[in-house]
Amino acid sequence: MRRLIDRLEQNHCLEKEEWIALIAEQKDAEYLFERARSVSRRYYGNAVFSRGLIEFTNYCKNNCYYCGIRRENRGVSRYRLSKEEILDCCKKGYALGFRTFVLQGGEDVYYDDERLADLVRSVKAAHPDCAVTLSVGEKSKESYQKLFDAGADRYLLRHETADAIHYGRLHPKDLTLAARMDCLWHLKEIGFQVGCGFMAGSPGQTPECLAEDMLFITKLKPQMAGIGPFIPHHQTPFKDEAAGSVELTLYLIGLLRLLKPNLLLPSTTALGTIDKNGRERGILAGANVVMPNLSPVGVRKKYALYDNKICTGDEAAECCKCLNARMKRIGYEIVAHRGDPAEEPGGNYVQRNVSQSGGIYQ
């Protein structure tokens, strides 16, 4: 397996059968993590980028089988944040040192193109030195263009799986892998920094499925990828399915770092949910992004995509202080910078970029 890990680090690609072998065996994990950390530090030093997550609506028109805010879940207490509430979250986040805001929600028809574009313009007007990331699902290319023209910088749309049969097991028939892929390519063509991703250990997932994910990411060349473990929600059809493992998630993070060295790669809240040290372990496996929650405390428990989500009761300032201390304990620094992808290695990313826009996050 070390031979394949070395080849991946050198060539940034593998054949499908090689991906299958690596993922199925999951051997030499510590060696993989060592190489992933080395590659990450070559591009980003010890910087960890913080994204201020604002979960602004839990209404969703879709009925994905794994998701706790799916349309048919009548047990969800629905909410929408107003524009003023969202801008207040950004204001507080800016004071805490955030320079990227992630506006995430279900596919809520209330937030049409006009409302979303107005929201993006308002955030950018208030904080012109910040990046705005949207994560609001599938839309037409024309809609994406309107949001880009309004000033949105990045778009997160997890593809969930690059295997069409597996995609059909996770979603109802009105959602297709082809449509999801079209959205990602449209976002790339428009000029967004694009993020894709998938759940590790989702029902029906095989090493062959994960190999297809890696081949798709090789082709798409996203700037970001979100990989977190599948965690079941008790009010979904997958309530009795086993959760994905920490070990598989970390292994995939390491592989992705070697596949695309300058990737912006979160250590997710889901990883911290199934392992109390999960976010630290994610960073040590090659991740370089964390996403503290800036949403009002009163709505955090209502945005429950899976069970037992952490940090639903902490104030943003408390959460950030805790997370920064945890990163320092493992030799990393959360930085006050929008954290765009590094264009080239050099080991001085922090000195070149972060020092110009606020320095180390406190």
C-alpha positions, 0 to 999 in steps of 0.5 A, a space after each residue: 500500500 505504501 507504493 500506491 500512497 507514494 504514487 498518489 503523492 507523486 502523480 496525483 492520480 491512480 487507476 480505479 483498481 488501485 483506488 479500490 485496493 487502497 480503500 478496501 485495505 486501509 493499510 499504512 494509515 499512519 504513513 498516509 497521514 504523515 505524507 498528507 500532513 507534509 503536503 498540507 504544510 508545504 502549501 499552507 504551513 500550520 494554518 487552519 482556515 475558519 468558515 463561519 457557518 450560518 444555517 439560515 433555513 431548514 425548510 427543504 423541498 427534497 426528500 433524501 433518505 439520509 437527511 433529518 430535514 427531509 420534506 416528509 419529516 413532520 417532526 422538524 420544527 421549521 425556521 427561516 432566518 430573516 435577512 437582518 438576522 443573517 447580517 447580524 450573524 455576519 457582523 458578530 462573526 466578523 468581530 470574532 475574526 471570520 473572513 468567510 461566511 458559509 450560508 447553508 440551508 435546505 432547498 427552500 423555495 422561499 429563498 428564490 434567486 432574487 432574495 438570495 442575490 440580495 442577501 449575497 450583495 448585502 453581506 458583501 457590501 457590509 464585509 467587502 474583504 470577506 468571501 461568501 460561500 453558498 450551500 443551497 443545493 441544485 439550481 439552474 445554470 441561470 440561477 447560479 450565474 445570478 448568484 455569482 454576479 451578486 458576488 458569491 465566491 464559492 459554492 458547496 454542493 456535495 455530489 454524495 456519490 459518483 455511482 448512479 446505482 448508489 445515488 438511487 439508493 440514497 435519494 428518491 427518483 426525482 433526484 438524479 446523479 446526472 442532474 447533480 453532476 450537471 450542477 457542479 460542472 455549471 458552477 465550474 464553468 461560471 467561475 465559482 470556487 467549487 466544493 463537492 464531497 460525500 459521506 463516508 460509510 453511507 448505506 450501500 457504499 462499497 470501495 468501488 463506489 468510493 473509487 468512482 468518487 475519487 475518479 470524479 474528483 480527479 476530473 472535476 478538480 474542485 477547490 474544496 471537498 467535504 468528507 464526513 461520516 454518515 450518521 443516521 437520523 432517527 426520523 429518516 428511512 436510514 434510522 437503523 443503518 450503521 454510522 460510517 467509521 472514523 477510520 474510513 473518514 480519516 483515511 479518505 481525507 488523507 487520500 484526498 490531500 495527496 490527490 489534490 495538494 492545495 484542496 481546502 478540506 474541512 475537518 467536519 462537525 460530523 467527524 467531531 460528533 462521532 469522536 470527541 477528538 475527531 476534528 483534531 484527528 481530521 486536521 492531523 490526517 490532512 484537513 485544513 478547514 474548520 467551520 464553527 457555527 455562527 447561527 443563533 443558538 435558538 435554531 441550532 438544534 433545529 438544523 439536525 441533518 443527523 443525530 447528536 450533532 455537537 456545538 448546538 448550545 454554545 455561543 459562537 465566541 465560546 465555540 471559537 475560543 475552545 476550537 482555537 485552543 484545541 488546534 493549538 494543542 496539536 500544533 496548528 493555528 486558526 487564522 483570520 483570513 478568507 483562505 483561498 486555495 494556494 496557487 503553488 507550494 512554498 511553505 510561506 502561505 501564512 506570511 504571504 497572505 494571512 499577515 495582510 488581512 488580520 493575522 492569527 485568529 484570537 
